[in-house]
Amino acid sequence: MSTHTHGIPLSIDYIEISVTDMQAAQDFYSRAFGWQFTSYGDGYAGIRTAAEPEGEEAGGLALSDQVTRGGPLVLLYSENLDATVQAVIDAGGTVVNGPYPFPGGRRFHFADPAGNELGVWAAS
């Protein structure tokens, strides 16, 4: 893993997303959200989003034989939810719920090419 200095006690610090096709996952997340990746071999790639300084990572993509939906839901933030819905669709993702209003604004859930379900929210 590259340098990682978040270190805020008891906060979510790093997330790993299981994927069944590393290249398809990198292509999807790069196209949909502009994420960049650091390869650590065939089975793992570090994720760098716009929030991480150069050389730091928010998480990783881990190659797996299968992906099981459910468990904790990762939510991403967007300043323009409708544009993000379109970016997810254009990148090959599938909207599985929403967009819909919730007490903090609006959100939607999508499935990535491996079948992982994530969500995106916006304040309006």
Contacts in CASP RR format, 6 or more apart in sequence:
PFRMAT RR
TARGET T0000
AUTHOR 0000-0000-0000
METHOD contacts of the structure
MODEL  1
MSTHTHGIPLSIDYIEISVTDMQAAQDFYSRAFGWQFTSYGDGYAGIRTA
AEPEGEEAGGLALSDQVTRGGPLVLLYSENLDATVQAVIDAGGTVVNGPY
PFPGGRRFHFADPAGNELGVWAAS
1 40 0 8 1.000
1 46 0 8 1.000
1 57 0 8 1.000
2 38 0 8 1.000
2 46 0 8 1.000
2 55 0 8 1.000
2 56 0 8 1.000
2 57 0 8 1.000
3 55 0 8 1.000
3 56 0 8 1.000
4 13 0 8 1.000
4 14 0 8 1.000
4 56 0 8 1.000
4 57 0 8 1.000
5 56 0 8 1.000
6 13 0 8 1.000
6 14 0 8 1.000
6 56 0 8 1.000
7 13 0 8 1.000
14 57 0 8 1.000
14 58 0 8 1.000
14 59 0 8 1.000
14 60 0 8 1.000
15 58 0 8 1.000
15 59 0 8 1.000
15 60 0 8 1.000
15 74 0 8 1.000
16 59 0 8 1.000
16 60 0 8 1.000
16 61 0 8 1.000
16 62 0 8 1.000
17 25 0 8 1.000
17 47 0 8 1.000
17 59 0 8 1.000
17 60 0 8 1.000
17 61 0 8 1.000
17 62 0 8 1.000
17 74 0 8 1.000
17 112 0 8 1.000
17 116 0 8 1.000
18 62 0 8 1.000
18 63 0 8 1.000
18 64 0 8 1.000
18 67 0 8 1.000
18 114 0 8 1.000
18 116 0 8 1.000
19 25 0 8 1.000
19 61 0 8 1.000
19 62 0 8 1.000
19 63 0 8 1.000
19 64 0 8 1.000
19 67 0 8 1.000
19 112 0 8 1.000
19 113 0 8 1.000
19 114 0 8 1.000
19 116 0 8 1.000
20 63 0 8 1.000
20 64 0 8 1.000
20 65 0 8 1.000
20 66 0 8 1.000
20 67 0 8 1.000
20 114 0 8 1.000
21 113 0 8 1.000
21 114 0 8 1.000
22 42 0 8 1.000
22 43 0 8 1.000
22 45 0 8 1.000
22 61 0 8 1.000
22 63 0 8 1.000
24 113 0 8 1.000
24 114 0 8 1.000
25 45 0 8 1.000
25 61 0 8 1.000
25 112 0 8 1.000
25 113 0 8 1.000
25 114 0 8 1.000
26 37 0 8 1.000
26 45 0 8 1.000
26 61 0 8 1.000
27 91 0 8 1.000
28 91 0 8 1.000
28 92 0 8 1.000
28 93 0 8 1.000
28 112 0 8 1.000
28 113 0 8 1.000
29 35 0 8 1.000
29 37 0 8 1.000
29 47 0 8 1.000
29 61 0 8 1.000
29 91 0 8 1.000
29 112 0 8 1.000
30 36 0 8 1.000
30 37 0 8 1.000
31 87 0 8 1.000
31 90 0 8 1.000
31 91 0 8 1.000
31 92 0 8 1.000
32 84 0 8 1.000
32 87 0 8 1.000
32 88 0 8 1.000
32 90 0 8 1.000
32 91 0 8 1.000
32 92 0 8 1.000
32 93 0 8 1.000
33 49 0 8 1.000
33 76 0 8 1.000
33 84 0 8 1.000
33 87 0 8 1.000
34 49 0 8 1.000
34 50 0 8 1.000
35 47 0 8 1.000
35 48 0 8 1.000
35 49 0 8 1.000
36 47 0 8 1.000
36 48 0 8 1.000
37 45 0 8 1.000
37 46 0 8 1.000
37 47 0 8 1.000
37 48 0 8 1.000
37 61 0 8 1.000
38 45 0 8 1.000
38 46 0 8 1.000
38 48 0 8 1.000
38 55 0 8 1.000
38 57 0 8 1.000
39 45 0 8 1.000
39 46 0 8 1.000
40 46 0 8 1.000
42 63 0 8 1.000
43 62 0 8 1.000
43 63 0 8 1.000
44 60 0 8 1.000
44 61 0 8 1.000
44 62 0 8 1.000
44 63 0 8 1.000
45 60 0 8 1.000
45 61 0 8 1.000
46 57 0 8 1.000
46 59 0 8 1.000
46 60 0 8 1.000
46 61 0 8 1.000
47 57 0 8 1.000
47 58 0 8 1.000
47 59 0 8 1.000
47 60 0 8 1.000
47 61 0 8 1.000
48 55 0 8 1.000
48 56 0 8 1.000
48 57 0 8 1.000
48 58 0 8 1.000
49 58 0 8 1.000
51 58 0 8 1.000
52 58 0 8 1.000
67 114 0 8 1.000
67 115 0 8 1.000
67 116 0 8 1.000
69 111 0 8 1.000
69 115 0 8 1.000
69 116 0 8 1.000
69 117 0 8 1.000
70 117 0 8 1.000
73 109 0 8 1.000
73 117 0 8 1.000
73 118 0 8 1.000
73 119 0 8 1.000
74 118 0 8 1.000
74 119 0 8 1.000
75 107 0 8 1.000
75 118 0 8 1.000
75 119 0 8 1.000
75 120 0 8 1.000
75 121 0 8 1.000
76 84 0 8 1.000
76 118 0 8 1.000
76 119 0 8 1.000
76 120 0 8 1.000
76 121 0 8 1.000
77 120 0 8 1.000
77 121 0 8 1.000
77 122 0 8 1.000
78 84 0 8 1.000
78 120 0 8 1.000
78 121 0 8 1.000
78 122 0 8 1.000
79 122 0 8 1.000
80 122 0 8 1.000
81 99 0 8 1.000
81 106 0 8 1.000
81 107 0 8 1.000
81 108 0 8 1.000
81 120 0 8 1.000
81 121 0 8 1.000
81 122 0 8 1.000
82 99 0 8 1.000
84 120 0 8 1.000
84 122 0 8 1.000
85 95 0 8 1.000
85 99 0 8 1.000
85 108 0 8 1.000
85 120 0 8 1.000
88 95 0 8 1.000
88 110 0 8 1.000
88 120 0 8 1.000
89 95 0 8 1.000
92 113 0 8 1.000
93 110 0 8 1.000
93 111 0 8 1.000
93 112 0 8 1.000
93 113 0 8 1.000
94 110 0 8 1.000
94 111 0 8 1.000
95 108 0 8 1.000
95 109 0 8 1.000
95 110 0 8 1.000
96 109 0 8 1.000
96 110 0 8 1.000
96 111 0 8 1.000
96 117 0 8 1.000
97 108 0 8 1.000
97 109 0 8 1.000
98 107 0 8 1.000
98 108 0 8 1.000
98 109 0 8 1.000
99 106 0 8 1.000
99 107 0 8 1.000
99 108 0 8 1.000
100 106 0 8 1.000
100 107 0 8 1.000
100 108 0 8 1.000
102 121 0 8 1.000
104 121 0 8 1.000
104 123 0 8 1.000
105 121 0 8 1.000
105 122 0 8 1.000
105 123 0 8 1.000
105 124 0 8 1.000
106 121 0 8 1.000
106 122 0 8 1.000
106 124 0 8 1.000
107 119 0 8 1.000
107 120 0 8 1.000
107 121 0 8 1.000
107 122 0 8 1.000
108 119 0 8 1.000
108 120 0 8 1.000
109 117 0 8 1.000
109 118 0 8 1.000
109 119 0 8 1.000
110 117 0 8 1.000
110 118 0 8 1.000
110 119 0 8 1.000
110 120 0 8 1.000
111 117 0 8 1.000
112 118 0 8 1.000
END
